[in-house]
Amino acid sequence: MDKTTQLFWKKGIAETSLADIEKSTGVNKSSLYAEFADKDDIFVASLAHYVQTNGVFQVLTKMPLGRSNVIEFLKLGKSCAGQRGCFVVNSLRESAILPAKAKDFIQAHLKSVRSKLIVNIEAANYAGSAETCADLVLTFNAGLCLELNATKAPQDEKILAFIQALNL
């Protein structure tokens, strides 16, 4: 799954062929189809593998909960597994062609991340709506992740300025 995740992350679902997957993994087409129904299933399994290994949930459940976890969450996208930005966020660029099961997976993942952000924001004694703040953090994170595809500009100062602007 590491190899397919890297491949989809780099090329996207539209530009990744089954031949690319065979070449990258060393697994032939018949063996792939014995395990997965189609390329869409391999893509969703790659997303699931990424989510299980990218550290987001470890960061957002680290004690003590609060502001520092939100900052660390935003810093996670800088460089994951040699790629830029978050694989989940980067996949959203292809939302028009994503299979329904991938969209459902991404939606469920983002909902789970949002709920963990809310808990951290509440633990930070945020004065406003924790739900609205979590939505803003997710939107800002998506922007950072997409920006990383175009530039290697440092983001730590931008992240801290955003957190300060939220009064978090």
Residue frames relative to the residue before (quaternion, step in Angstrom):
aa qw qx qy qz dx dy dz
M 1.0000 0.0000 0.0000 0.0000 0.00 0.00 0.00
D 0.5579 0.5949 -0.4035 0.4148 3.62 1.09 -0.54
K 0.6938 0.4882 -0.2821 0.4479 3.57 0.89 -0.92
T 0.6775 0.4622 -0.3127 0.4792 3.61 0.91 -0.77
T 0.6015 0.5493 -0.3594 0.4552 3.58 1.06 -0.68
Q 0.6630 0.5009 -0.3001 0.4685 3.57 0.87 -0.96
L 0.6596 0.5217 -0.3044 0.4473 3.57 0.94 -0.89
F 0.6898 0.4559 -0.2797 0.4879 3.61 0.82 -0.96
W 0.6226 0.5502 -0.3320 0.4466 3.57 1.04 -0.79
K 0.7083 0.4628 -0.2535 0.4688 3.56 0.94 -0.92
K 0.8179 0.2980 -0.1193 0.4774 3.58 0.81 -1.05
G 0.4208 -0.6751 0.4921 0.3536 3.59 1.14 -0.55
I 0.6430 -0.5447 0.3726 0.3887 3.54 -1.25 0.31
A 0.6542 0.5377 -0.3255 0.4207 3.60 0.96 -0.80
E 0.7579 0.3982 -0.2024 0.4755 3.58 0.94 -0.87
T 0.6092 0.5343 -0.3580 0.4640 3.58 1.27 -0.05
S 0.1728 -0.7924 0.5803 0.0748 3.55 -0.68 1.11
L 0.6420 -0.4946 0.4050 0.4233 3.54 -1.28 0.22
A 0.6054 0.5461 -0.3489 0.4622 3.59 1.10 -0.68
D 0.6189 0.5317 -0.3377 0.4694 3.60 1.05 -0.74
I 0.6555 0.5106 -0.3036 0.4663 3.56 0.97 -0.89
E 0.6320 0.5253 -0.3260 0.4674 3.59 0.97 -0.86
K 0.6822 0.4947 -0.2834 0.4577 3.57 0.85 -1.00
S 0.6864 0.5023 -0.2819 0.4439 3.57 0.90 -0.94
T 0.7775 0.3660 -0.1793 0.4790 3.57 0.89 -0.95
G 0.3745 -0.7163 0.4995 0.3115 3.57 1.14 -0.59
V 0.5596 0.5728 -0.3860 0.4581 3.58 1.29 0.24
N 0.3869 -0.7442 0.4913 0.2347 3.59 -0.77 0.99
K 0.7322 -0.4730 0.2982 0.3889 3.50 -1.35 0.50
S 0.6749 0.4981 -0.3153 0.4438 3.60 0.85 -0.89
S 0.6526 0.4949 -0.3179 0.4776 3.59 1.02 -0.71
L 0.6147 0.5337 -0.3451 0.4670 3.58 1.07 -0.71
Y 0.7063 0.4578 -0.2672 0.4693 3.56 0.91 -0.91
A 0.5625 0.5654 -0.3963 0.4548 3.59 1.22 -0.26
E 0.7305 0.4154 -0.2107 0.4994 3.56 1.16 -0.69
F 0.8014 0.1737 -0.0470 0.5704 3.58 1.04 -0.85
A 0.5433 -0.6356 0.4423 0.3244 3.56 -1.10 0.68
D 0.7899 -0.1344 0.1444 0.5806 3.56 1.01 -0.86
K 0.7400 -0.3860 0.2915 0.4673 3.57 -1.31 -0.05
D 0.6022 0.5715 -0.3558 0.4292 3.59 1.04 -0.70
D 0.6521 0.5071 -0.3101 0.4706 3.58 0.99 -0.82
I 0.6294 0.5169 -0.3326 0.4754 3.58 1.04 -0.75
F 0.6354 0.5311 -0.3237 0.4576 3.57 1.01 -0.82
V 0.6774 0.4790 -0.2966 0.4730 3.60 0.85 -0.93
A 0.6346 0.5122 -0.3302 0.4753 3.60 1.01 -0.76
S 0.6305 0.5237 -0.3263 0.4709 3.59 1.09 -0.69
L 0.6227 0.5200 -0.3289 0.4833 3.59 1.03 -0.78
A 0.6620 0.5073 -0.3046 0.4601 3.58 0.89 -0.94
H 0.6367 0.5217 -0.3221 0.4677 3.58 0.98 -0.84
Y 0.6429 0.5241 -0.3150 0.4613 3.57 0.94 -0.89
V 0.6687 0.5074 -0.2967 0.4554 3.59 0.84 -0.99
Q 0.6740 0.5000 -0.2945 0.4571 3.59 1.01 -0.79
T 0.7923 0.3512 -0.1552 0.4741 3.57 1.09 -0.64
N 0.5900 0.6418 -0.3657 0.3260 3.64 1.15 -0.25
G 0.5387 -0.6865 0.3674 0.3218 3.60 1.22 -0.07
V 0.4099 0.7340 -0.4682 0.2720 3.62 1.22 -0.08
F 0.7208 0.4426 -0.2741 0.4575 3.58 0.75 -0.97
Q 0.5973 0.5407 -0.3672 0.4648 3.60 1.12 -0.57
V 0.6590 0.5025 -0.3054 0.4690 3.59 0.96 -0.85
L 0.7477 0.4351 -0.2314 0.4450 3.58 0.81 -0.98
T 0.7060 0.3954 -0.2766 0.5184 3.60 1.26 -0.05
K 0.4165 0.7154 -0.4593 0.3222 3.57 1.32 0.09
M 0.3233 -0.7407 0.5610 0.1792 3.56 -0.98 0.90
P 0.5504 -0.2313 -0.8015 0.0318 1.54 -1.90 1.56
L 0.5271 -0.6147 0.4876 0.3264 3.53 -1.14 0.69
G 0.4593 0.7076 -0.4775 0.2454 3.56 -1.19 0.41
R 0.8594 -0.1922 0.1502 0.4494 3.48 -1.40 -0.45
S 0.6693 0.5175 -0.3159 0.4296 3.60 0.84 -0.96
N 0.6279 0.5251 -0.3432 0.4606 3.61 1.05 -0.63
V 0.6300 0.5232 -0.3331 0.4673 3.59 1.03 -0.76
I 0.6440 0.5101 -0.3167 0.4741 3.59 0.97 -0.84
E 0.6699 0.4930 -0.3025 0.4656 3.60 0.88 -0.90
F 0.5932 0.5537 -0.3558 0.4636 3.59 1.08 -0.69
L 0.6887 0.4810 -0.2838 0.4624 3.59 0.86 -0.95
K 0.6656 0.5015 -0.3015 0.4632 3.60 1.10 -0.60
L 0.5239 0.6746 -0.4011 0.3311 3.61 1.18 -0.43
G 0.6741 0.5468 -0.3045 0.3922 3.59 0.98 -0.77
K 0.4526 0.7312 -0.4382 0.2618 3.59 1.22 -0.39
S 0.7762 -0.1810 0.1562 0.5834 3.56 0.78 -0.94
C 0.0409 0.7908 -0.6048 0.0850 3.52 -0.35 1.27
A 0.8627 -0.0613 0.0222 0.5015 3.55 -0.81 1.03
G 0.7162 -0.4674 0.2553 0.4510 3.58 0.99 0.81
Q 0.6322 0.4901 -0.3349 0.4980 3.59 1.27 0.00
R 0.4292 -0.6810 0.5252 0.2762 3.54 -1.27 0.24
G 0.8103 0.2149 -0.1810 0.5143 3.52 -1.00 0.87
C 0.6164 -0.5516 0.4319 0.3595 3.52 -1.36 0.07
F 0.5196 -0.6506 0.4605 0.3077 3.59 -0.90 0.92
V 0.6428 0.5193 -0.3275 0.4581 3.60 0.96 -0.82
V 0.6800 0.4749 -0.2900 0.4776 3.58 0.84 -0.99
N 0.6576 0.5099 -0.3187 0.4539 3.58 0.87 -0.90
S 0.6266 0.5448 -0.3364 0.4444 3.60 1.05 -0.68
L 0.5945 0.5906 -0.3621 0.4083 3.58 1.10 -0.59
R 0.5263 0.6244 -0.4130 0.4032 3.59 1.21 -0.35
E 0.7269 0.3871 -0.2227 0.5218 3.57 1.20 -0.52
S 0.2072 0.8419 -0.4856 0.1118 3.58 1.20 0.41
A 0.6106 0.5713 -0.3598 0.4139 3.62 1.05 -0.63
I 0.7860 0.2978 -0.1641 0.5163 3.60 1.09 -0.58
L 0.4379 0.6969 -0.4716 0.3166 3.60 1.21 0.03
P 0.4918 -0.6379 0.4934 0.3285 3.58 -1.02 0.72
A 0.6504 -0.5461 0.3638 0.3826 3.57 -1.13 0.67
K 0.6642 0.5054 -0.3261 0.4439 3.60 0.91 -0.81
A 0.6216 0.5106 -0.3449 0.4836 3.62 1.13 -0.53
K 0.6378 0.5156 -0.3250 0.4709 3.58 0.97 -0.83
D 0.6498 0.5127 -0.3130 0.4658 3.58 0.97 -0.85
F 0.6438 0.5184 -0.3195 0.4634 3.58 0.97 -0.86
I 0.6712 0.4986 -0.2967 0.4614 3.57 0.86 -0.98
Q 0.6460 0.5204 -0.3183 0.4588 3.58 0.93 -0.88
A 0.6660 0.4904 -0.3039 0.4729 3.61 0.92 -0.87
H 0.6417 0.5225 -0.3235 0.4589 3.58 0.98 -0.81
L 0.6829 0.4844 -0.2912 0.4628 3.58 0.84 -0.95
K 0.6116 0.5366 -0.3430 0.4694 3.59 1.10 -0.67
S 0.6585 0.5035 -0.3001 0.4721 3.57 0.99 -0.83
V 0.6411 0.5045 -0.3197 0.4821 3.59 0.97 -0.84
R 0.6320 0.5403 -0.3271 0.4490 3.58 0.95 -0.88
S 0.6701 0.4979 -0.3121 0.4536 3.60 0.87 -0.90
K 0.6594 0.4893 -0.3103 0.4790 3.60 1.02 -0.72
L 0.6089 0.5312 -0.3480 0.4754 3.58 1.09 -0.65
I 0.6284 0.5466 -0.3323 0.4427 3.58 0.95 -0.88
V 0.6521 0.5133 -0.3144 0.4610 3.58 0.91 -0.91
N 0.6706 0.4885 -0.2964 0.4731 3.60 0.97 -0.83
I 0.6477 0.5146 -0.3131 0.4666 3.57 0.99 -0.81
E 0.6411 0.5036 -0.3179 0.4841 3.58 1.00 -0.78
A 0.6489 0.5213 -0.3149 0.4561 3.59 1.01 -0.81
A 0.6542 0.4956 -0.3033 0.4842 3.58 1.21 -0.51
N 0.4145 -0.7316 0.4425 0.3116 3.59 1.35 0.09
Y 0.1071 0.8198 -0.5465 0.1333 3.54 0.96 0.93
A 0.4508 -0.7354 0.4466 0.2378 3.57 -0.81 1.01
G 0.7206 0.4269 -0.2473 0.4872 3.59 1.10 -0.58
S 0.7417 -0.3496 0.3073 0.4829 3.52 -1.25 -0.55
A 0.3978 -0.7265 0.5113 0.2295 3.57 -0.64 1.12
E 0.6214 0.5515 -0.3365 0.4433 3.58 1.08 -0.71
T 0.6682 0.4820 -0.2921 0.4857 3.58 0.92 -0.91
C 0.6359 0.5243 -0.3244 0.4643 3.58 0.98 -0.82
A 0.6446 0.5146 -0.3214 0.4652 3.61 0.95 -0.83
D 0.6351 0.5215 -0.3273 0.4665 3.58 1.01 -0.78
L 0.6516 0.5082 -0.3079 0.4716 3.57 0.99 -0.82
V 0.6342 0.5221 -0.3242 0.4691 3.59 1.00 -0.82
L 0.6659 0.4956 -0.3092 0.4640 3.61 0.90 -0.86
T 0.6563 0.5025 -0.3114 0.4688 3.58 0.97 -0.81
F 0.6445 0.5078 -0.3120 0.4790 3.57 0.97 -0.86
N 0.6364 0.5333 -0.3189 0.4570 3.58 0.97 -0.88
A 0.6450 0.5137 -0.3258 0.4624 3.59 0.93 -0.86
G 0.6490 0.5151 -0.3129 0.4643 3.57 0.96 -0.82
L 0.6424 0.5176 -0.3180 0.4672 3.59 0.96 -0.85
C 0.6702 0.5102 -0.2992 0.4483 3.56 0.88 -0.96
L 0.6704 0.4771 -0.3011 0.4820 3.58 0.95 -0.81
E 0.6225 0.5502 -0.3351 0.4443 3.58 1.01 -0.78
L 0.6254 0.5652 -0.3308 0.4242 3.57 1.05 -0.75
N 0.5923 0.5652 -0.3691 0.4399 3.58 1.19 -0.35
A 0.7373 0.4043 -0.2150 0.4968 3.59 1.20 -0.47
T 0.8145 0.1282 -0.0270 0.5652 3.58 1.14 -0.55
K 0.3488 -0.7052 0.5702 0.2363 3.53 -1.26 0.39
A 0.2642 0.8052 -0.4966 0.1877 3.57 1.27 0.30
P 0.5183 -0.6396 0.4619 0.3301 3.59 -0.97 0.81
Q 0.2325 -0.8123 0.5273 0.0897 3.53 -0.97 0.87
D 0.4490 0.7209 -0.4503 0.2755 3.60 1.20 -0.26
E 0.6673 0.4907 -0.3090 0.4674 3.61 0.90 -0.87
K 0.6350 0.5295 -0.3198 0.4626 3.56 1.04 -0.82
I 0.6413 0.5224 -0.3131 0.4666 3.58 1.01 -0.85
L 0.6858 0.4775 -0.2907 0.4661 3.58 0.84 -0.92
A 0.6279 0.5204 -0.3354 0.4715 3.60 1.04 -0.71
F 0.6346 0.5211 -0.3244 0.4695 3.59 1.03 -0.78
I 0.6566 0.5065 -0.3055 0.4679 3.59 0.88 -0.93
Q 0.6518 0.5017 -0.3085 0.4778 3.57 1.01 -0.83
A 0.6446 0.5257 -0.3242 0.4506 3.62 0.95 -0.82
L 0.6561 0.4966 -0.3006 0.4823 3.58 1.13 -0.64
N 0.3008 -0.7441 0.5132 0.3040 3.57 1.25 -0.50
L 0.3422 0.7385 -0.4996 0.2964 3.54 0.99 0.89
